[in-house]
Amino acid sequence: RRLSVGERAPYTADQLRRRVDHLAELTNRQPGLLPANIAAPQVLSRLRDDVAVIADRADALWARLGADQDYVALCHWNANVDNA
């Protein structure tokens, strides 16, 4: 986070839940895309329930990840497939 082009607006809990919902829809349409233990309905359901915690603790999460060099990498914030 230190080398940043700009700060992104944080996601709300509802936005994160919608993303999990979209992920669940994708796993239903493309069942082989993710490992079965990740795409399992109970895993996605728990993720949907727990994702609000991430929205509330994003700063603590970034601090924890940034403190361990195994979780630090260089990536452009707009590194989307369509920009390749």
Backbone as CSV, one residue per row, in Angstrom:
resi,resn,N_x,N_y,N_z,CA_x,CA_y,CA_z,C_x,C_y,C_z
1,ARG,0.823,-1.203,0.000,0.000,0.000,0.000,0.851,1.245,0.000
2,ARG,2.103,1.133,0.342,2.950,2.327,0.374,3.182,2.887,-1.027
3,LEU,3.436,2.001,-1.979,3.636,2.434,-3.356,2.310,2.313,-4.078
4,SER,1.551,3.373,-4.058,0.202,3.306,-4.591,-0.061,4.473,-5.524
5,VAL,-0.750,4.179,-6.612,-1.157,5.224,-7.545,-2.217,6.102,-6.905
6,GLY,-3.034,5.514,-6.111,-4.108,6.225,-5.434,-4.905,5.255,-4.595
7,GLU,-5.573,5.771,-3.635,-6.377,4.918,-2.766,-7.702,4.595,-3.450
8,ARG,-8.074,3.343,-3.397,-9.363,2.930,-3.925,-10.414,3.134,-2.850
9,ALA,-11.602,3.428,-3.276,-12.702,3.535,-2.319,-12.953,2.154,-1.733
10,PRO,-13.097,2.064,-0.434,-13.326,0.743,0.173,-14.693,0.193,-0.215
11,TYR,-14.762,-1.120,-0.317,-16.034,-1.775,-0.598,-16.882,-1.810,0.663
12,THR,-18.163,-1.655,0.493,-19.081,-1.804,1.620,-19.356,-3.296,1.826
13,ALA,-19.926,-3.620,2.971,-20.276,-5.015,3.246,-21.255,-5.539,2.194
14,ASP,-22.220,-4.723,1.793,-23.188,-5.155,0.772,-22.514,-5.411,-0.574
15,GLN,-21.573,-4.557,-0.943,-20.855,-4.763,-2.198,-20.058,-6.066,-2.160
16,LEU,-19.422,-6.343,-1.035,-18.660,-7.583,-0.904,-19.575,-8.806,-0.943
17,ARG,-20.729,-8.712,-0.315,-21.684,-9.826,-0.361,-22.150,-10.079,-1.793
18,ARG,-22.390,-9.006,-2.545,-22.796,-9.169,-3.949,-21.692,-9.851,-4.760
19,ARG,-20.450,-9.530,-4.451,-19.338,-10.179,-5.148,-19.302,-11.676,-4.846
20,VAL,-19.551,-12.030,-3.606,-19.606,-13.451,-3.250,-20.789,-14.112,-3.950
21,ASP,-21.917,-13.418,-4.024,-23.077,-13.954,-4.747,-22.730,-14.215,-6.213
22,HIS,-22.007,-13.287,-6.822,-21.593,-13.461,-8.220,-20.638,-14.646,-8.350
23,LEU,-19.749,-14.794,-7.374,-18.838,-15.935,-7.385,-19.617,-17.244,-7.288
24,ALA,-20.618,-17.280,-6.428,-21.449,-18.482,-6.289,-22.174,-18.790,-7.598
25,GLU,-22.692,-17.761,-8.260,-23.360,-17.959,-9.549,-22.380,-18.516,-10.579
26,LEU,-21.174,-17.987,-10.576,-20.153,-18.459,-11.509,-19.811,-19.922,-11.254
27,THR,-19.673,-20.306,-9.990,-19.342,-21.704,-9.695,-20.478,-22.639,-10.100
28,ASN,-21.703,-22.149,-10.079,-22.829,-22.970,-10.546,-22.807,-23.134,-12.065
29,ARG,-22.445,-22.054,-12.770,-22.403,-22.104,-14.239,-21.168,-22.841,-14.760
30,GLN,-20.060,-22.714,-14.033,-18.784,-23.303,-14.452,-18.214,-24.138,-13.302
31,PRO,-18.772,-25.294,-13.023,-18.409,-26.059,-11.832,-16.950,-26.504,-11.771
32,GLY,-16.278,-26.619,-12.883,-14.881,-27.050,-12.860,-13.881,-25.919,-12.731
33,LEU,-14.362,-24.688,-12.654,-13.463,-23.535,-12.639,-12.652,-23.433,-11.351
34,LEU,-13.272,-23.709,-10.224,-12.597,-23.641,-8.926,-12.543,-25.028,-8.306
35,PRO,-11.567,-25.259,-7.430,-11.546,-26.544,-6.722,-12.854,-26.754,-5.958
36,ALA,-13.285,-27.997,-5.877,-14.571,-28.317,-5.245,-14.647,-27.833,-3.805
37,ASN,-13.530,-27.889,-3.075,-13.577,-27.456,-1.675,-13.759,-25.945,-1.545
38,ILE,-13.422,-25.190,-2.557,-13.620,-23.734,-2.546,-15.019,-23.390,-3.049
39,ALA,-15.477,-24.114,-4.054,-16.785,-23.842,-4.657,-17.937,-24.467,-3.883
40,ALA,-17.641,-25.179,-2.813,-18.693,-25.839,-2.033,-19.678,-24.805,-1.493
41,PRO,-20.971,-25.074,-1.592,-21.976,-24.114,-1.132,-21.786,-23.671,0.318
42,GLN,-21.379,-24.585,1.198,-21.196,-24.198,2.596,-20.017,-23.237,2.764
43,VAL,-18.988,-23.367,1.930,-17.845,-22.448,1.989,-18.275,-21.068,1.510
44,LEU,-18.975,-21.022,0.398,-19.424,-19.735,-0.136,-20.442,-19.076,0.786
45,SER,-21.273,-19.864,1.421,-22.240,-19.317,2.373,-21.529,-18.695,3.572
46,ARG,-20.529,-19.397,4.076,-19.782,-18.846,5.214,-19.011,-17.596,4.793
47,LEU,-18.415,-17.633,3.611,-17.708,-16.458,3.110,-18.652,-15.271,3.017
48,ARG,-19.854,-15.502,2.526,-20.840,-14.418,2.421,-21.163,-13.848,3.791
49,ASP,-21.277,-14.716,4.791,-21.564,-14.258,6.155,-20.385,-13.507,6.761
50,ASP,-19.174,-13.975,6.475,-17.976,-13.409,7.107,-17.417,-12.190,6.392
51,VAL,-17.825,-11.966,5.155,-17.197,-10.924,4.346,-17.414,-9.518,4.921
52,ALA,-18.469,-9.314,5.676,-18.703,-7.999,6.281,-17.586,-7.636,7.251
53,VAL,-16.990,-8.635,7.871,-15.872,-8.385,8.788,-14.706,-7.759,8.034
54,ILE,-14.495,-8.200,6.801,-13.408,-7.654,5.994,-13.633,-6.174,5.742
55,ALA,-14.847,-5.803,5.415,-15.149,-4.393,5.159,-14.866,-3.544,6.389
56,ASP,-15.162,-4.077,7.556,-14.957,-3.322,8.792,-13.505,-3.283,9.242
57,ARG,-12.702,-4.238,8.786,-11.321,-4.349,9.274,-10.287,-4.306,8.151
58,ALA,-10.604,-3.642,7.075,-9.702,-3.614,5.921,-8.336,-3.050,6.282
59,ASP,-8.284,-1.990,7.069,-6.992,-1.403,7.434,-6.138,-2.390,8.216
60,ALA,-6.739,-3.104,9.150,-5.998,-4.100,9.931,-5.521,-5.240,9.036
61,LEU,-6.350,-5.633,8.071,-5.970,-6.694,7.146,-4.772,-6.274,6.307
62,TRP,-4.810,-5.068,5.750,-3.685,-4.573,4.959,-2.424,-4.468,5.799
63,ALA,-2.553,-4.017,7.033,-1.388,-3.908,7.916,-0.784,-5.285,8.169
64,ARG,-1.628,-6.260,8.411,-1.145,-7.627,8.682,-0.458,-8.213,7.453
65,LEU,-1.068,-8.056,6.292,-0.467,-8.575,5.065,0.842,-7.858,4.739
66,GLY,0.877,-6.551,4.934,2.070,-5.777,4.635,3.222,-6.037,5.581
67,ALA,2.932,-6.549,6.752,3.973,-6.821,7.742,4.737,-8.108,7.440
68,ASP,4.216,-8.945,6.570,4.846,-10.226,6.236,5.258,-10.188,4.771
69,GLN,6.558,-10.228,4.506,7.030,-10.087,3.128,6.543,-11.205,2.206
70,ASP,6.090,-12.314,2.749,5.530,-13.369,1.901,4.223,-12.933,1.237
71,TYR,3.613,-11.875,1.751,2.345,-11.397,1.201,2.493,-10.070,0.452
72,VAL,3.716,-9.674,0.173,3.967,-8.409,-0.505,4.377,-8.701,-1.944
73,ALA,3.733,-8.021,-2.885,4.060,-8.193,-4.298,3.795,-6.881,-5.021
74,LEU,4.362,-6.753,-6.181,4.135,-5.573,-7.003,3.084,-5.921,-8.049
75,CYS,2.033,-5.163,-8.067,0.967,-5.388,-9.042,0.330,-4.049,-9.381
76,HIS,0.122,-3.820,-10.630,-0.544,-2.599,-11.056,-2.017,-2.696,-10.691
77,TRP,-2.575,-1.652,-10.134,-3.960,-1.671,-9.653,-4.969,-1.912,-10.764
78,ASN,-4.590,-1.652,-12.000,-5.499,-1.840,-13.123,-4.998,-2.969,-14.027
79,ALA,-4.435,-3.994,-13.419,-3.879,-5.111,-14.182,-4.985,-6.093,-14.563
80,ASN,-5.897,-5.644,-15.367,-7.000,-6.480,-15.823,-6.615,-7.196,-17.112
81,VAL,-7.240,-8.323,-17.355,-6.955,-9.111,-18.549,-7.162,-8.278,-19.811
82,ASP,-8.162,-7.431,-19.812,-8.444,-6.642,-21.011,-7.415,-5.546,-21.250
83,ASN,-6.498,-5.342,-20.314,-5.453,-4.338,-20.489,-4.138,-4.949,-20.956
84,ALA,-4.128,-6.238,-21.193,-2.887,-6.924,-21.582,-2.507,-6.586,-23.003
